[in-house]
Amino acid sequence: MTTWNRFVDRLEILGDVAHAWDVRAMDAISGVRLFQRVPRFFRAATYLGDGYLWGALALGLLLFGQTVDRWNVFFAFCVTVVNIAVLRLLKLVCARERPDLIVDGPRARMIDTYSFPSGHATTSFGIAWIVSSCYPYPVVQGLVYAVAATIALSRVCVREHFLFDVLAGAALGTSIAAGILPLLRSVLL
């Protein structure tokens, strides 16, 4: 056996161990009694995390905000487009299957095949970074990150993602937003 084959074998073992941990983490989180008592809350958070909540925020800022608010909406839009492009590419490259379906319903058939990284977490944390950077008020920052974390957690609670999917999505969305926002500001403002 060559060194390369041993390396690949060890990577496969490491991947299997990480996946087993991820399944146990998802089972533990989705099995928390408190979370099981409020399933509609997490389904609503997942639904609103599809873009409806962030779209409503953007619409409110466009209709009732000032010029700077409109620029902030544009920045959030640009970051979201890049986030979606990168996460779609990663989903195709990684091709990680979603958790096994427990309940087969219309929503379960509408989602894409791959789970890594979580699109909800990527976009939510990207927008949370933009909002917290553009509106540096502790209450706003706390609220927007609480919403982003709730949306990300809901994906694990409704068993559409593993924990690592949403953690990676949160890191991806945050880092893309942190990298693009200064660039957009320097070029456009």
C-alpha positions in Angstrom: 0.0 0.0 0.0 1.4 3.4 -1.0 1.7 6.4 1.2 -1.0 8.1 -0.8 -3.4 5.1 -0.3 -2.8 5.1 3.4 -3.5 8.9 3.5 -6.7 8.5 1.6 -7.8 5.6 3.9 -7.2 7.7 6.9 -9.1 10.6 5.4 -12.0 8.3 4.8 -11.9 7.0 8.4 -11.8 10.6 9.6 -14.7 11.5 7.4 -16.7 8.6 8.8 -16.0 9.6 12.4 -16.9 13.2 11.7 -20.2 12.1 10.0 -21.1 9.8 12.9 -20.5 12.8 15.3 -22.6 15.0 13.1 -25.5 12.5 13.1 -25.3 12.2 16.9 -25.2 16.0 17.3 -28.3 16.4 15.1 -30.2 13.7 16.9 -29.3 15.3 20.3 -30.3 18.8 19.2 -33.5 17.8 17.4 -34.3 15.6 20.4 -34.3 18.3 23.0 -37.7 18.4 24.7 -38.0 22.1 24.6 -37.4 22.1 20.9 -39.9 19.3 20.4 -42.6 21.3 22.2 -42.3 24.2 19.8 -42.0 22.5 16.4 -44.1 25.2 14.7 -41.6 27.9 15.9 -38.7 26.1 14.2 -40.7 25.4 11.0 -41.7 29.1 10.9 -38.0 30.1 11.4 -37.0 27.8 8.6 -39.7 29.2 6.3 -38.9 32.8 7.1 -35.2 32.0 6.7 -36.0 31.2 3.0 -35.6 34.9 2.4 -39.0 36.3 3.4 -37.8 37.8 6.7 -34.7 39.4 5.1 -36.8 40.5 2.1 -39.3 42.2 4.4 -36.4 44.0 6.2 -35.0 45.2 2.9 -38.4 46.3 1.6 -39.0 48.3 4.8 -35.6 50.0 4.5 -36.2 50.7 0.8 -39.6 52.2 1.4 -39.0 54.1 4.6 -35.3 54.5 4.9 -32.9 57.1 3.9 -30.3 57.0 1.1 -27.7 55.3 3.4 -30.3 52.5 4.1 -30.8 51.9 0.4 -27.0 51.5 0.0 -27.0 49.1 2.9 -29.8 47.0 1.2 -27.7 47.0 -2.0 -24.7 45.9 -0.1 -26.7 43.1 1.5 -28.0 42.1 -1.9 -24.5 41.9 -3.4 -23.2 39.8 -0.4 -26.2 37.5 -0.7 -25.7 36.9 -4.4 -22.0 36.0 -3.8 -23.0 33.8 -0.8 -25.5 31.9 -2.8 -23.1 31.4 -5.7 -20.3 30.1 -3.4 -22.6 27.9 -1.4 -24.1 26.4 -4.6 -20.6 25.6 -5.9 -19.7 24.1 -2.5 -22.8 22.0 -2.5 -22.0 20.6 -5.9 -18.3 19.9 -5.0 -18.9 18.4 -1.6 -22.2 16.6 -2.5 -23.0 15.8 1.1 -26.4 14.1 1.3 -29.0 15.5 3.6 -30.1 13.7 6.8 -32.6 10.9 6.3 -36.2 12.2 6.1 -38.4 11.4 9.0 -41.5 13.0 7.6 -42.0 13.1 3.9 -44.1 16.2 3.0 -44.2 18.9 0.3 -41.5 20.9 1.9 -39.1 18.0 2.0 -39.5 17.4 -1.7 -38.8 21.1 -2.5 -35.3 21.4 -1.0 -32.2 20.7 -2.9 -30.3 17.4 -2.6 -27.2 18.4 -0.8 -26.8 19.7 2.7 -23.3 21.2 3.0 -23.2 24.1 3.6 -26.5 25.3 4.9 -27.9 28.1 2.6 -30.1 29.4 5.3 -27.2 29.8 7.7 -24.9 31.2 5.0 -27.4 33.9 3.9 -28.6 34.7 7.5 -25.2 35.2 8.9 -24.0 37.1 5.9 -26.9 39.5 6.3 -26.4 39.6 10.0 -22.9 40.8 9.5 -24.0 43.5 7.1 -26.8 44.7 9.4 -24.5 44.7 12.5 -21.8 46.5 10.6 -24.1 49.1 9.1 -26.2 49.7 12.2 -23.7 49.4 15.1 -26.3 49.5 17.9 -25.9 46.6 20.5 -29.7 45.9 20.5 -29.8 45.7 16.7 -26.7 43.5 16.6 -28.0 41.2 19.3 -31.4 40.9 17.6 -30.1 40.2 14.1 -27.6 37.6 15.3 -30.3 36.0 17.5 -32.6 35.7 14.4 -29.7 34.3 12.3 -28.9 31.8 15.0 -32.5 30.8 15.4 -32.8 30.2 11.6 -29.6 28.2 11.6 -30.7 26.1 14.6 -34.1 25.5 13.0 -32.4 23.7 10.1 -31.0 21.2 12.6 -34.2 20.9 14.6 -36.3 20.2 11.5 -33.6 17.7 10.5 -32.8 19.2 7.1 -29.2 19.8 8.0 -26.4 18.4 10.2 -24.9 20.7 12.8 -21.6 21.0 10.9 -23.6 22.2 7.8 -25.0 25.2 9.7 -21.8 26.0 11.5 -19.9 26.0 8.2 -22.7 28.1 6.6 -22.5 30.6 9.4 -18.7 30.9 9.0 -19.0 31.1 5.2 -21.6 33.8 5.2 -19.9 35.8 7.8 -16.5 35.7 6.1 -17.8 36.5 2.7 -19.7 39.5 4.1 -16.7 40.6 6.1 -14.6 40.5 3.0 -17.0 42.0 0.5 -18.5 44.9 2.5 -15.3 46.9 2.8 -14.6 46.4 -0.9 -18.1 47.5 -1.9 -17.9 50.6 0.4 -14.5 51.6 -1.0 -15.6 51.2 -4.6 -19.2 52.6 -4.4 -19.1 55.2 -1.7 
